[in-house]
Amino acid sequence: MEWFELLERLLEDVVLITTFCLEAISVLCVVVGLFKTIRLAVSLNRQRRGQEFPFNTVRLRFGLWLALALEFQLGADILSTTVAPTTQDLARLALIAIIRTFLNYFLSKEMEAEIALEKEQRRLD
């Protein structure tokens, strides 16, 4: 059974490293999304002088980055709960899954509405 314990420790190490990588990617998604959203906002502000600022477009773009970050965070939490999960780990996993589900649902609804609005504006122009 010594080899089994060795494999178990190896699995724990692999899970720990992979969890760290997924969490780092999640943070990177938020940071990259923030900078890209700022760049988009500045660009749109320059293009639309005197017109109404497209707040929803900017907000939806950042929301997509947040949803992507939550996907990676969910993956990290799933991995961390595979090795000796605690009640706190399971609760955190459930909370992130719920947040991700609601965020994705409402983002998709808002994106559909935004696309329909843009099509309507193009048709009127």
C-alpha positions as CSV (number, residue, x, y, z in Angstrom):
1,M,0.0,0.0,0.0
2,E,3.0,2.3,0.1
3,W,2.7,2.9,-3.6
4,F,-0.9,3.9,-3.2
5,E,0.0,6.5,-0.6
6,L,2.7,7.8,-3.0
7,L,0.2,8.0,-5.8
8,E,-2.2,9.8,-3.5
9,R,0.4,12.4,-2.5
10,L,1.3,12.8,-6.2
11,L,-2.3,13.4,-7.0
12,E,-2.6,16.0,-4.3
13,D,0.5,17.8,-5.6
14,V,-0.8,17.8,-9.2
15,V,-4.2,19.1,-8.0
16,L,-2.5,21.8,-5.9
17,I,-0.4,23.0,-8.8
18,T,-3.2,22.9,-11.3
19,T,-5.5,24.7,-8.9
20,F,-3.0,27.4,-8.5
21,C,-2.6,27.7,-12.3
22,L,-6.4,27.9,-12.8
23,E,-6.7,30.6,-10.1
24,A,-3.9,32.6,-11.6
25,I,-5.5,32.4,-15.0
26,S,-8.8,33.6,-13.4
27,V,-7.0,36.6,-11.9
28,L,-5.3,37.3,-15.2
29,C,-8.7,37.2,-17.0
30,V,-10.0,39.9,-14.6
31,V,-6.9,42.1,-15.1
32,V,-6.8,41.7,-18.8
33,G,-10.6,42.3,-19.0
34,L,-10.2,45.4,-17.0
35,F,-7.5,46.9,-19.3
36,K,-9.3,45.8,-22.5
37,T,-12.6,47.3,-21.2
38,I,-10.9,50.6,-20.3
39,R,-9.3,50.7,-23.7
40,L,-12.7,50.0,-25.3
41,A,-14.3,52.7,-23.2
42,V,-11.7,55.3,-24.1
43,S,-11.9,54.3,-27.8
44,L,-15.7,54.5,-27.9
45,N,-15.6,57.8,-26.0
46,R,-13.3,59.3,-28.7
47,Q,-15.4,58.0,-31.6
48,R,-18.8,59.2,-30.2
49,R,-18.1,62.8,-29.4
50,G,-21.4,64.4,-28.6
51,Q,-23.3,61.1,-28.7
52,E,-24.6,59.0,-25.8
53,F,-21.9,56.8,-24.4
54,P,-22.6,53.1,-25.0
55,F,-22.4,52.0,-21.3
56,N,-24.1,48.7,-21.9
57,T,-21.5,47.7,-24.6
58,V,-18.6,48.4,-22.2
59,R,-20.4,46.7,-19.2
60,L,-21.2,43.6,-21.3
61,R,-17.6,43.3,-22.5
62,F,-16.3,43.4,-18.9
63,G,-19.0,41.0,-17.9
64,L,-17.8,38.5,-20.4
65,W,-14.3,38.6,-19.0
66,L,-15.7,38.1,-15.5
67,A,-17.7,35.1,-16.7
68,L,-14.5,33.7,-18.2
69,A,-12.7,34.2,-14.9
70,L,-15.5,32.5,-13.0
71,E,-15.1,29.5,-15.4
72,F,-11.5,29.1,-14.4
73,Q,-12.3,29.7,-10.7
74,L,-15.0,27.0,-10.9
75,G,-12.5,24.6,-12.5
76,A,-10.0,25.3,-9.7
77,D,-12.7,24.8,-7.0
78,I,-13.8,21.5,-8.6
79,L,-10.2,20.2,-8.5
80,S,-9.6,21.3,-5.0
81,T,-12.7,19.5,-3.8
82,T,-11.6,16.2,-5.4
83,V,-9.0,15.7,-2.7
84,A,-10.4,15.5,0.8
85,P,-13.2,18.1,0.4
86,T,-14.3,20.0,3.4
87,T,-17.8,21.4,3.9
88,Q,-16.4,24.9,3.4
89,D,-14.9,23.8,0.0
90,L,-18.2,22.3,-1.1
91,A,-20.1,25.5,-0.1
92,R,-17.6,27.6,-2.0
93,L,-17.9,25.4,-5.0
94,A,-21.7,25.6,-4.9
95,L,-21.6,29.4,-4.4
96,I,-19.3,30.0,-7.4
97,A,-21.4,27.6,-9.6
98,I,-24.5,29.6,-8.7
99,I,-22.9,32.9,-9.3
100,R,-21.5,31.7,-12.6
101,T,-24.8,30.3,-13.7
102,F,-26.7,33.5,-13.0
103,L,-24.0,35.7,-14.5
104,N,-23.9,33.7,-17.7
105,Y,-27.7,33.6,-17.9
106,F,-28.2,37.4,-17.5
107,L,-25.2,38.2,-19.7
108,S,-26.6,36.1,-22.5
109,K,-30.0,37.8,-22.2
110,E,-28.4,41.3,-22.2
111,M,-26.3,40.4,-25.2
112,E,-29.3,39.2,-27.1
113,A,-31.1,42.4,-26.3
114,E,-28.1,44.5,-27.2
115,I,-27.7,42.7,-30.5
116,A,-31.4,43.2,-31.3
117,L,-31.1,46.9,-30.5
118,E,-28.0,47.3,-32.7
119,K,-29.9,45.5,-35.6
120,E,-32.8,47.8,-35.1
121,Q,-30.6,50.9,-35.1
122,R,-28.9,49.7,-38.3
123,R,-32.2,49.1,-40.0
124,L,-33.4,52.6,-39.1
125,D,-30.2,54.2,-40.3
